[in-house]
């Protein structure tokens, strides 16, 4: 016989939810460098778009993107 299942919302992860949580955390740690590189490329693309066209929408998007990158970096430390 298997042990009784706990009620939903007990604050513990069981079964497939636990496995999914572990896989997500491992994936997050393994791909952090790759994600950061993608964000950096996007920042470069936005700035290049501003430099090429002079359109302020690219500059505003670049500034917002870099601010978000810095905010994320501060939370990660």
N, C-alpha and C positions, 0 to 999 in steps of 0.2 A: 504494500500500500504506500502511496505517496503522502507526504505531509500535507495538512490542510493549507489552502492558499489564504494569504492575508487579504484583508479587504482593501479595495482600491483607495489610495490616498494615505497610506500609512507612512509615507515618506521614504520607503525603501524601494529600490529597483530590483525586480526579479526577472528571471527568464530572458526573453528576447529583448526586453527594455534594457536590462543590464548589459547585455552583449552589444547592443546598439550604442549605448552610452560609452562603453570602453572603446569601441571602434571609432566613434566620433572624436574622442579625446586623443587617441593615437594618431588619427588622420590629421587633426589640428596641429599636433606637435611636429609631425613629419613634413607637412606641407607649408609651414609658416614662412619659410624662406621663399618658396615658390610664389605664394600669395603676395608677399611683399614685393617681389620682382614684378609681378603683374601690375600692382598698384603704381609702382615707380614708372613702368612703361606708359601707363595711362597718363600720369602727370607729365611725362615728357611729350606725349602726343598732344595733350591740351596746350602746353606751352608752345610747341611747334606750330599748332594751328593758329595761335594768337600771333606768333612771329611772322607767319606766312601771310595772314590775311589782315592783321591789325584789328580784327573784330573783338570787341570787348567781352562778348559772351564766352570766348575761349579763356580769356584772362580771368574772368569771374569764376568759371568752372575750375580752372587750375588752382586758384586761391582756395576755393572751398574744398577741393580734393586734397590739397596739401594739409589744410587744417584738420581734416578728418584723419589723414594718415598720422599726424602728430598726436591727435587725441587718442587714437588707437594704440600708438606706441607708448604713450604715457600709462594707459591702462594695463599694457602687457608687462610692464616692468614691476 
